[in-house]
Amino acid sequence: MKVLVAMRNILFSHALCTVLRLEANDYQAQTCHRHEAHDYFEPDVILVDHECLQHNGLESWPEAKILLIDTGLQEEEIIHLMRLHKLYGVLSRDSDLQQLKKAIAVINGGQIWINNERMKILIHGMDNPRPATPVDKLTAKESQIVELVVEGMKNREIASRLFLSEQTIKSHLGRIFRKLQVRNRSQLVSMIFKNRPSLDYYEIQRPIPD
């Protein structure tokens, strides 16, 4: 079984790959660093944290089943990510190696790895769902692009990250601006922080390009 580990913490990613390789001969584990593309590696299962889930271009492997490693997200955020990215499961950060192996085996077999409470929420909805916001109109790809704009990336950097052309990014941004009724990137970022406070953990390291 081929397992791709796509997590922001590179040291943890390598350690997890090593453990999987040593645990059983049937695991072929590979890391996916932030700026690397592994066209030669076709994973069956992808282990991912929420940051790499948003930014790492995982659509390059549409047949792979994605298992989210929960690093301390709010319940509402987890449910949102499961719906947005069609995840096959969520594994608690407190899980041990045996639980990880079982989760990988379960989702590789086409089943869902999720606890009962989250399953109830997915089926029946949350007891107190948050009000809909304009951001909810965005597609998964548009949401990825918005996240990268929030980080301060320019169009060519976003294009490189998502393996798309710069013109495609410009077209996506045009649709995003129209959907959210904003005129520029600064207004876009302001709206994102207003409507999605869960994004406040992102660190904007560079000025927002006009």
N, C-alpha and C positions, 0 to 999 in steps of 0.2 A: 504494500500500500504506500502511495506517495503522499507525504504530508508536507505542506508548505507552512512555515512559521513566519507570519508577518506582524511583528510587534515593534513598537518604537524603541524599546529597550534592547539594543543589539546584544549586549552581554547575556541577558535573559533568553533571547531568541536562540543564540548559539548553545547555551546550556541545555535548553529544552530539546533542541535537535540532537545533541549528544546523548542525552538520556534516552530518547526514543530509539536511536540507532543501537545503543547498547542493550536495550531492554528486549528487543526481538529482531530477528533477521528480516522479518517481512516489512519493516518500516524503512522507507527511503525518505529521510527528512532533509529539508533544505530551508535555509533562511531567505528572506526577501528584504533586502535593505532598501532604504528609502529611495535611492536613485538607481537601483539595479533592476534590470528586466531579465527574467529567466525564461526566454522563449522555448528553450529546449526541455524545460521541466513542466510536465502536465500533472498537477496535483489532483489527487482524489478528494482530499480534505485540506482546508485552509484554517489554521489557528490564527486568530487575529484579535488585537485589542481595538478599542473604539477609535483611536486616532488613525491607525493604519486602515481600518475599515473605511474611513471617510476619504483617505488621501492616496492610497497605494495602487490605484488602478487595477483592482482585483477583477474587473470585468474582462481582463485578458484571459481569464480561465472560467468561462461561463458555466462549464459543466461541474466545476468543483463545488463541494458542499462546505459551507462556512460555519465554523464554530467560534462564537465570540467568547473570549476570556474576559469575564467581568472584573474590572480593576477598581470597582467602587462607584459605579454609576447609580443614579437614582432609578427606582423601578420604572417610572414613566419613560425615562430615556432608553432603558433596555427594550421596553415594548415598542417604542418608536423605531429603534434600530432594527428590531426583528421584522417589523412590517415593511420598513423602507428597503432593506437589503435582502429580504426573504431568507433570513438565517435559518439554519437547521438546528441550532441549539445555542445554549448559553451555559458556560461552566463557571462556577464560583471560583474566585481566587484562592479560596481555602481548600479546594479539592486536592486530593492526593494523586499520585501517579496512577494507581489502579482505576480511580474514577475517570481520569483523563483518557486512559486507554479504552475504557468501556464507552465513554462518550464518543470517541473517534470511531470505534467499531459500529456503534449504533447509527450514527449519522451517515457513515459510509454505506450502511445497508439501506439507506433511504428513509430512516425513521427520524423522529424529532427528539432531541435531548433537552428537556425543559421541565422545571418543577410544576407541580399541580396548580399552584396559585397563579403562576404566569400563564399557564395554559387556559385557566378560567378567564383571565383578563383578555387574552387573545380571542377567545370564543365569544365571550359575553360583553366585553368592554369594561372599562374602569368604572368604579362606583361614582367617582367624581372626576370625569374627564375634563381636561383643560379646554378652554374655549378655542375654537379654530382661529388661526392667525393667517395672514397673507403668505407667510413662509410655507405653510402646509400645501400651497398650490404647486410648489416646485417639484420637479421630477428628481429621481435619485442622482442623475448626472448633474442637473442644475444645482442640487444641494452640495455635491462635491466641489463644484466650481466656486460656489459662494464661500464654502469653508476656506478655500485657498485664497480667495480675495481677502477674507478676514485676516489671514496670516500676513497679508501685505505683498502677495506675489503679483508680478506683472503677467500680462497675457502670454508672453512667450515662455515664461516659467511654468505657468499652469499647463500650457500645451505640452511641454516636455514631460511634466509629471504624469499627465493623463494619456500620453501617447496620441495626441490629437494635433491637428494643424492650428496655427494661431488664428486663422480665419474662422475655424469652427468655434473656437473659444469666443471670438468676438460675436458670432451669431448667437451663441448660447447666452452671452451677457445681455445682448439686445432683448432677447425674450424675457430674461430675468428682470431687467429694468422695467419692461412693460407690465409684467405680471405684478410686480411689487410697487409699481407707480413711483419709481425713483429715477433721478436724472444722471447720477454719477456714482462712483464707487464709495465716496464718503457717505452719501445718503443711504446706500445699500448697507454698509457696515453699521450705521446708526440704527437702521431698521432691524437688522439681525439681532443686535444686542438688546433692543427694546422688546422684541417678540420672542426671542429664544435665550433667556437668561442663562440656560445651561451651557452656553458657549463661552461664559466668562473665564473659563480656565485657559483659553487660548492666549498665548503671549504674542502680541504684535511687535515684532522685533524691528520692522522697517516702516518708514512712512508709507501711507497708502498712495499708490501712483494714481495720477489723474487719468 
